[in-house]
C-alpha cells in the first residue's frame, strides 16, 4: 500500500533562473512565535541578573553535593559565584570584566588541580541543568546555553580512574 504522492520540486512557476528555486530567507525564532534570535545571548536572556540567578541556583545544589562540593572553596563561595557569573557573562557577549580581573580564562589549566571524574562531571551537569531549567528561557536560548555548558563540562574531565 502506498500513500498519496507528493510533488517533488518547486510548485509550477516558482523556479528561478535555470529551474533553481530561489533562496528563501530563514529567521530563527527563540520560541514558537517568539522574537527573532539576534544579538548576543547575554542580551536576549536578560544580561547580568539572569547569569547571577543561574550561578546562585547552581551553587545551591553544589553545596548539597558530597561528590563535588569538596572541590569548591567554601571560604570563598562568593568569590566562586562572582568568577563563574562573570566568566559566563563575558563568554555570552556581556562585559569583559572577567578577563580584566583574571586574564585569559584558561579553563583547562584552572581546573587541572581538581580530579574531575565522569561522576563529578555528571553531578556538575545535573546542578547546572537544574539551574538552567529554573530560568525558563526560550527554547533556542536554552539549547544554545546548555550545549555550551555540556561541552565545557566534558572538556574539563581529567581523570578516568
C-alpha positions, -999 to +999 in steps of 0.1 A: +000+000+000+013+034-009+004+068+005-005+098-015+021+111-039+037+144-031+051+167-058+089+169-059+104+202-067+091+237-067+055+245-075+049+255-111+060+290-117+084+292-087+116+281-104+143+307-106+169+310-133+178+277-148+150+260-129+166+266-095+144+275-066+153+310-053+167+311-018+142+320+008+152+339+039+151+320+071+145+335+105+154+315+136+130+322+165+138+318+201+105+301+207+073+293+190+061+326+175+089+343+195+113+371+186+140+366+160+172+352+175+195+381+171+221+398+192+241+382+220+227+355+243+237+378+271+213+405+259+185+381+248+182+364+282+183+394+304+220+402+310+239+401+343+209+395+365+200+363+347+235+349+348+237+358+385+205+339+392+218+309+371+250+307+391+235+312+425+209+285+418+238+262+406+257+267+438+226+260+459+227+225+445+265+221+446+266+229+483+245+199+490+266+176+468+290+152+486+309+145+453+317+179+440+313+203+470+347+194+484+363+209+452+348+243+458+363+270+482+337+271+510+356+300+525+353+319+492+319+309+479+310+345+470+343+347+450+335+315+432+300+327+424+314+360+411+340+343+389+316+319+373+290+345+367+315+370+352+330+343+330+296+332+316+286+368+311+317+376+291+315+344+271+280+351+260+285+387+250+285+407+282+312+429+297+348+418+297+351+421+335+363+385+339+393+390+317+401+424+331+403+409+366+416+374+359+432+374+325+425+347+299+400+321+312+424+291+305+396+268+317+416+235+314+445+250+333+424+264+361+405+231+365+436+209+363+444+208+400+410+192+406+403+155+400+373+158+377+359+123+370+330+114+348+310+110+381+319+145+392+311+159+357+277+143+358+270+158+392+281+192+380+259+189+349+229+179+370+231+210+392+238+232+362+208+216+343+186+224+373+198+260+373+193+264+336+158+250+338+149+274+366+155+304+342+126+293+320+144+305+288+131+304+253+139+270+238+166+282+213+183+302+241+182+273+265+196+249+239+224+273+230+234+278+266+230+241+276+250+230+246+280+250+256+278+240+293+276+203+284+306+205+260+326+225+286+319+200+313+331+172+291+362+191+282+371+196+319+370+159+327+406+150+335+406+117+355+391+084+345+401+062+374 
